Amino acid sequence: MTGESVNDSYSPKILATWRVLPRPVRALLVARMINRIGGFSMAFLAVLLTESLHASVCTAGLVVAAFGLATIPSRLAGGWLLDRIGARPTILLGLTGCAVAQVVLVAAPNVAVAAVGAIGLGLAYELIEPATQGMIADVSDERTRPALFGLLFVSMTVAAVLAGGMAALVAGWDLRVLFAIDAVTCVACALVVRMFLPPGARRPADVTVRVAPCRDRRLMIVSLVGSVFTTVYMTAIFGQPLTIASRQAGLWVIGASTVVAAVAAVLAQPLLRRPKLSADNGVRALVLGYLLLAGALVLLGFAQQPALFFIAAAVSAVADVLLMGHLYATVSALAPAGGSGRYLAIFGLSWGIATTVAPLVIGVTLPWHDGRVLWFGAAVVSLALAGVQPRVTRVVRDLRHTNAGSVVGADA
């Protein structure tokens, strides 16, 4: 089935959208769901290092930062491999690498070996993202793409609910079991990909201009703000499990919080269709998202019992829906024809930066005043982002018609 047949049968309903997808794309979505069910283990990496291998919080932060640093070349390599060997080999390489790295983490007798496993995991972790996004983009157009990417988000969210439930069940048993489960789901995902995805190389995009996203000042501004946000986001992802563990709320609370956050994210989806929030490049949605995120971080600063951790997880999930949806929509709108992939790839590097910086910040600040310095400081940063967002939106809008640096020449 081609992209044209998807367009002809387009329906905004999730099930109708699923039915008109080509078989390989449906297989890829199923495979990613399987993989996502086991993907909860990364939230426990720092806890594994501190609880099972007796590393200090600072050492655990350095190891997790090394993982984050390794994801930066991983994402770039994923795009390079996609254009040269195709989607299936790239995805299989990434999944196999993740499974091997997870096994190393499971068997690690000390922090040094675990660090090797974490770095290996980072190098493989992002390889599958460009291929996944590229396949969805290849079978859609501007009209159908939101529904197809929305279907990817829904599938990942449903899988996150199952993942959180599984984490809540086994986290109190042995943290190494979580990483073993993740390795198994990587292998299962690879088997689905091997069976149903075509082996051929991905068709190169029909682009008539060379695009240099790094010369687009608008993208650089949005990426800078995005890097600050993703650093706060990853601080919450890695810091919350450590906070729950240090306050002895019960490791099961980590998994249960994942379930609460996933359910809240699904229920918050209609917010993305509110005209007032989406007006003026989504500035109201972004400001509201940053304010909600700040509130969630303050709650984490005070939380001692499970209930407050759950409320913080729900509020943070609603903030994530608003921020993720509109930040990526902003980046896509900035890109010239044929350049959205490269624009999103540059913006996506903010996650590697955040995954490197956030653990270092956690390692330094989490021991201070039972983590309150970390959470209240992150809340202040989020409030600052809410304050500067209207100005950022105006600057990006004003540069829209004056920026000429993104298109640097025609192909011969």
C-alpha positions as CSV (number, residue, x, y, z in Angstrom):
1,M,0.0,0.0,0.0
2,T,1.3,3.4,-0.9
3,G,1.0,6.8,0.8
4,E,-1.6,7.7,-1.8
5,S,-3.9,4.9,-0.6
6,V,-3.5,6.1,2.9
7,N,-4.6,9.6,1.9
8,D,-7.6,8.3,-0.1
9,S,-8.9,6.3,2.9
10,Y,-8.0,8.9,5.5
11,S,-10.2,9.0,8.6
12,P,-9.4,10.9,11.8
13,K,-10.5,7.9,13.9
14,I,-7.7,5.8,15.3
15,L,-9.0,2.4,14.2
16,A,-9.8,3.6,10.7
17,T,-6.3,5.1,10.5
18,W,-4.8,1.8,11.7
19,R,-6.7,-0.2,9.0
20,V,-5.4,1.9,6.1
21,L,-1.7,1.7,7.2
22,P,0.6,-0.4,5.1
23,R,1.4,-3.8,6.7
24,P,5.1,-2.9,7.4
25,V,4.1,0.3,9.3
26,R,1.5,-1.6,11.3
27,A,4.1,-4.2,12.1
28,L,6.6,-1.5,13.2
29,L,4.0,0.1,15.5
30,V,3.3,-3.3,17.1
31,A,7.0,-3.9,17.5
32,R,7.5,-0.5,19.1
33,M,4.7,-1.2,21.5
34,I,6.3,-4.6,22.5
35,N,9.6,-2.8,23.0
36,R,8.0,0.0,25.0
37,I,6.4,-2.4,27.4
38,G,9.9,-3.3,28.6
39,G,11.3,0.2,28.2
40,F,10.5,1.3,31.8
41,S,13.9,0.0,32.9
42,M,15.8,3.3,32.1
43,A,14.0,5.1,34.9
44,F,15.6,2.6,37.3
45,L,19.2,2.8,36.0
46,A,20.3,5.2,38.7
47,V,18.4,3.2,41.3
48,L,20.1,0.0,40.1
49,L,23.5,1.6,40.5
50,T,22.8,3.0,44.0
51,E,20.7,0.2,45.5
52,S,22.2,-3.0,43.8
53,L,25.8,-1.9,43.1
54,H,26.2,0.5,46.1
55,A,27.3,3.5,44.0
56,S,27.0,7.0,45.4
57,V,24.4,9.3,43.9
58,C,27.2,11.3,42.3
59,T,28.7,8.3,40.6
60,A,25.3,7.1,39.5
61,G,24.7,10.6,38.0
62,L,28.0,10.3,36.0
63,V,27.1,6.9,34.6
64,V,23.6,8.0,33.5
65,A,25.2,11.2,32.0
66,A,27.5,8.9,30.0
67,F,24.5,7.1,28.7
68,G,22.9,10.4,27.7
69,L,26.1,11.6,26.0
70,A,26.2,8.4,24.0
71,T,22.6,9.0,22.7
72,I,23.8,12.0,20.7
73,P,25.9,10.2,18.1
74,S,23.3,7.4,18.3
75,R,20.6,9.6,16.8
76,L,22.9,11.0,14.2
77,A,24.0,7.5,13.3
78,G,20.4,6.4,13.0
79,G,19.7,8.9,10.3
80,W,22.9,8.1,8.5
81,L,22.3,4.4,8.5
82,L,18.7,4.9,7.4
83,D,19.7,6.6,4.2
84,R,22.4,3.9,3.4
85,I,21.2,0.5,4.6
86,G,17.4,1.0,5.0
87,A,15.0,0.9,7.9
88,R,14.9,-2.8,8.7
89,P,18.7,-3.3,9.1
90,T,19.0,0.0,11.1
91,I,16.2,-1.0,13.5
92,L,17.5,-4.5,13.9
93,L,21.0,-3.1,14.7
94,G,19.6,-0.8,17.3
95,L,17.4,-3.4,19.0
96,T,20.2,-6.0,19.0
97,G,22.6,-3.5,20.5
98,C,20.0,-2.5,23.2
99,A,19.4,-6.2,24.1
100,V,23.2,-6.9,24.5
101,A,23.7,-3.8,26.6
102,Q,20.8,-4.7,28.9
103,V,22.3,-8.2,29.4
104,V,25.6,-6.5,30.4
105,L,23.7,-4.4,32.9
106,V,21.9,-7.4,34.3
107,A,25.2,-9.3,34.8
108,A,27.3,-6.4,35.9
109,P,29.3,-7.3,39.1
110,N,30.4,-3.7,39.7
111,V,29.8,-0.1,38.7
112,A,32.6,-0.2,36.0
113,V,30.9,-3.0,34.0
114,A,27.5,-1.3,34.5
115,A,29.0,1.9,33.0
116,V,30.1,-0.1,29.9
117,G,26.6,-1.4,29.6
118,A,25.1,2.0,30.0
119,I,27.3,3.6,27.4
120,G,26.6,0.7,25.0
121,L,22.9,1.1,25.6
122,G,23.2,4.8,24.8
123,L,25.0,4.1,21.5
124,A,22.2,1.8,20.4
125,Y,19.2,3.6,22.0
126,E,18.4,6.2,19.4
127,L,19.2,4.2,16.2
128,I,15.5,3.2,15.8
129,E,13.9,6.7,16.1
130,P,14.8,8.1,12.6
131,A,13.7,4.9,10.9
132,T,10.4,4.9,12.7
133,Q,9.7,8.5,12.0
134,G,10.9,8.1,8.4
135,M,8.6,5.2,7.6
136,I,5.6,7.1,9.0
137,A,6.5,10.2,7.0
138,D,6.9,8.1,3.8
139,V,3.3,6.9,3.9
140,S,1.7,10.2,4.8
141,D,1.2,13.7,3.7
142,E,0.6,17.0,5.6
143,R,-3.1,16.1,6.0
144,T,-2.7,12.5,7.3
145,R,0.6,12.9,9.2
146,P,-0.8,14.2,12.5
147,A,-3.2,11.2,12.7
148,L,-0.4,8.7,12.0
149,F,2.0,10.2,14.5
150,G,-0.9,10.5,16.9
151,L,-1.4,6.8,16.5
152,L,2.3,6.2,17.3
153,F,1.9,8.3,20.5
154,V,-1.3,6.4,21.5
155,S,0.4,3.1,21.0
156,M,3.4,4.2,23.1
157,T,1.1,5.5,25.8
158,V,-0.9,2.3,26.0
159,A,2.3,0.3,26.2
160,A,3.5,2.7,29.0
161,V,0.5,1.8,31.1
162,L,1.4,-1.9,30.8
163,A,5.1,-1.1,31.4
164,G,4.2,0.8,34.6
165,G,2.1,-2.0,35.9
166,M,4.9,-4.5,35.3
167,A,7.4,-2.2,36.9
168,A,5.2,-1.8,40.0
169,L,4.9,-5.6,40.3
170,V,8.6,-6.5,39.9
171,A,10.5,-3.4,41.1
172,G,10.4,-4.6,44.7
173,W,11.7,-8.0,43.8
174,D,15.0,-7.4,42.0
175,L,15.9,-4.4,39.9
176,R,18.0,-6.6,37.5
177,V,14.8,-8.4,36.5
178,L,13.5,-5.1,34.9
179,F,16.6,-4.9,32.7
180,A,16.2,-8.6,31.8
181,I,12.6,-8.0,30.7
182,D,13.7,-5.0,28.6
183,A,16.3,-7.2,26.8
184,V,13.6,-9.8,26.1
185,T,11.2,-7.2,24.6
186,C,14.1,-5.8,22.4
187,V,14.5,-9.3,21.0
188,A,10.8,-9.8,20.5
189,C,10.6,-6.4,18.8
190,A,13.5,-7.4,16.5
191,L,11.7,-10.6,15.5
192,V,8.6,-8.7,14.5
193,V,10.7,-6.3,12.5
194,R,12.6,-9.1,10.8
195,M,9.5,-10.9,9.8
196,F,7.3,-8.1,8.5
197,L,9.5,-5.1,7.4
198,P,10.8,-5.2,3.8
199,P,14.6,-5.5,3.5
200,G,15.2,-2.9,0.9
201,A,16.8,0.5,1.5
202,R,14.6,3.5,2.2
203,R,13.8,5.5,-0.8
204,P,15.7,8.8,-0.7
205,A,13.5,11.9,-0.3
206,D,12.8,13.9,-3.4
207,V,14.3,17.2,-2.2
208,T,15.2,20.0,-4.7
209,V,17.2,22.1,-2.3
210,R,19.9,21.5,0.3
211,V,18.8,22.4,3.7
212,A,21.1,23.7,6.4
213,P,19.0,23.8,9.6
214,C,21.9,24.9,11.7
215,R,21.9,28.2,9.9
216,D,18.2,28.9,10.7
217,R,18.2,31.2,13.7
218,R,14.6,30.4,14.5
219,L,15.4,26.7,14.9
220,M,18.4,27.5,17.0
221,I,16.3,29.6,19.4
222,V,13.6,27.0,19.6
223,S,16.2,24.3,20.1
224,L,17.9,26.3,22.9
225,V,14.6,26.7,24.8
226,G,13.8,23.0,24.0
227,S,17.1,21.9,25.5
228,V,16.4,23.7,28.8
229,F,12.9,22.1,28.9
230,T,14.2,18.6,28.1
231,T,16.9,19.0,30.8
232,V,14.1,19.8,33.3
233,Y,12.1,16.9,31.9
234,M,14.9,14.4,32.2
235,T,15.7,15.6,35.6
236,A,12.2,14.6,36.6
237,I,12.5,11.2,34.8
238,F,15.8,10.2,36.5
239,G,15.4,12.1,39.7
240,Q,11.9,11.0,40.8
241,P,12.8,7.3,41.2
242,L,15.9,8.3,43.3
243,T,13.7,10.6,45.4
244,I,11.1,7.9,46.0
245,A,13.8,5.5,47.0
246,S,15.5,7.9,49.3
247,R,12.3,8.9,51.0
248,Q,11.4,5.2,51.4
249,A,8.0,5.5,49.8
250,G,8.3,2.1,48.2
251,L,9.8,1.2,44.8
252,W,6.4,0.0,43.6
253,V,5.4,3.7,43.7
254,I,7.8,4.3,40.7
255,G,5.9,1.9,38.5
256,A,2.5,3.0,39.7
257,S,3.4,6.6,39.0
258,T,4.2,5.6,35.4
259,V,0.7,4.2,35.1
260,V,-0.9,7.3,36.5
261,A,1.1,9.5,34.2
262,A,0.2,7.4,31.1
263,V,-3.5,7.5,31.9
264,A,-3.4,11.3,32.5
265,A,-1.6,11.8,29.2
266,V,-4.3,9.9,27.3
267,L,-7.1,11.9,29.1
268,A,-5.3,15.2,28.3
269,Q,-5.1,14.7,24.5
270,P,-8.2,16.8,23.8
271,L,-6.2,19.8,25.1
272,L,-4.2,19.7,21.9
273,R,-7.4,20.5,19.9
274,R,-8.4,23.5,21.9
275,P,-8.4,26.5,19.5
276,K,-7.6,29.1,22.3
277,L,-4.6,27.1,23.4
278,S,-3.3,26.5,19.9
279,A,-3.7,30.1,18.7
280,D,-0.6,32.2,18.0
281,N,1.7,29.3,17.5
282,G,0.5,27.6,20.7
283,V,2.0,30.2,23.0
284,R,-0.8,29.8,25.6
285,A,-0.4,26.0,25.6
286,L,3.3,26.3,26.1
287,V,3.0,28.8,28.9
288,L,0.3,26.7,30.6
289,G,2.5,23.6,30.1
290,Y,5.5,25.2,31.8
291,L,3.3,26.4,34.7
292,L,1.9,23.0,35.3
293,L,5.3,21.4,35.1
294,A,6.5,23.9,37.7
295,G,3.6,22.9,40.0
296,A,4.5,19.2,39.6
297,L,8.1,19.8,40.5
298,V,7.1,21.7,43.6
299,L,4.9,18.8,44.6
300,L,7.9,16.5,44.2
301,G,9.8,18.7,46.5
302,F,7.2,18.1,49.3
303,A,6.1,14.6,48.5
304,Q,6.7,11.9,51.2
305,Q,3.6,9.6,50.7
306,P,2.6,7.8,47.5
307,A,-0.5,10.0,46.9
308,L,1.5,13.2,46.4
309,F,3.9,11.4,44.1
310,F,0.9,10.2,42.0
311,I,-0.6,13.7,41.8
312,A,2.8,15.1,40.7
313,A,3.0,12.4,38.0
314,A,-0.5,13.3,36.7
315,V,0.1,17.0,36.6
316,S,3.5,16.5,34.9
317,A,1.9,14.3,32.3
318,V,-0.6,16.9,31.3
319,A,2.2,19.4,31.0
320,D,4.2,17.0,28.8
321,V,1.2,16.6,26.4
322,L,1.0,20.4,25.9
323,L,4.7,21.0,25.7
324,M,5.7,18.0,23.5
325,G,2.9,18.5,21.0
326,H,3.4,22.2,20.5
327,L,7.2,22.2,20.5
328,Y,7.4,19.6,17.8
329,A,4.6,21.3,15.8
330,T,6.6,24.5,16.0
331,V,9.8,22.8,14.7
332,S,7.9,21.1,11.9
333,A,6.3,24.5,10.8
334,L,9.7,26.1,10.6
335,A,11.2,23.6,8.2
336,P,11.1,24.2,4.4
337,A,9.8,21.6,2.1
338,G,11.8,18.5,2.3
339,G,13.6,19.6,5.4
340,S,11.4,18.5,8.3
341,G,13.4,15.4,9.0
342,R,16.6,17.3,9.4
343,Y,15.0,20.0,11.4
344,L,13.5,17.5,13.8
345,A,16.8,15.7,14.0
346,I,18.6,18.8,15.1
347,F,15.9,19.6,17.6
348,G,16.1,16.0,18.8
349,L,19.7,16.5,19.9
350,S,18.3,18.4,22.8
351,W,17.3,15.1,24.3
352,G,20.9,13.9,24.2
353,I,22.1,17.1,25.8
354,A,19.4,16.8,28.5
355,T,20.2,13.2,29.2
356,T,23.8,14.1,29.7
357,V,23.3,17.2,31.8
358,A,20.3,16.2,34.0
359,P,22.1,13.3,35.8
360,L,25.0,15.6,36.6
361,V,22.6,18.1,38.1
362,I,20.8,15.4,40.1
363,G,24.1,14.0,41.4
364,V,25.2,17.3,42.8
365,T,21.9,18.7,44.1
366,L,19.7,15.6,45.1
367,P,21.6,15.1,48.4
368,W,20.9,18.7,49.5
369,H,17.9,19.1,51.9
370,D,16.3,15.8,50.9
371,G,16.1,16.8,47.2
372,R,14.2,20.0,47.7
373,V,17.0,22.1,46.3
374,L,16.8,20.0,43.1
375,W,13.0,20.1,42.7
376,F,12.4,23.7,43.7
377,G,15.3,24.8,41.5
378,A,13.8,22.9,38.5
379,A,10.5,24.6,39.3
380,V,12.1,28.0,39.1
381,V,13.6,27.1,35.7
382,S,10.2,26.0,34.4
383,L,8.6,29.2,35.6
384,A,11.3,31.2,33.8
385,L,10.5,29.3,30.6
386,A,6.9,30.2,31.0
387,G,8.0,33.9,31.4
388,V,10.2,34.0,28.3
389,Q,7.9,31.9,26.0
390,P,5.8,34.8,24.7
391,R,9.0,36.7,23.8
392,V,10.4,33.6,22.1
393,T,7.2,33.1,20.1
394,R,7.3,36.7,18.9
395,V,11.0,36.6,17.9
396,V,10.5,33.3,16.0
397,R,7.4,34.8,14.2
398,D,9.3,38.0,13.3
399,L,12.2,36.0,11.8
400,R,9.9,33.8,9.8
401,H,10.0,36.0,6.7
402,T,13.5,37.3,7.1
403,N,15.5,34.1,7.6
404,A,17.1,32.9,4.4
405,G,19.9,30.8,5.9
406,S,18.0,27.5,5.9
407,V,18.1,27.0,2.1
408,V,21.6,27.2,0.8
409,G,21.4,26.1,-2.7
410,A,19.8,24.0,-5.4
411,D,20.9,20.5,-6.1
412,A,22.5,20.0,-9.4
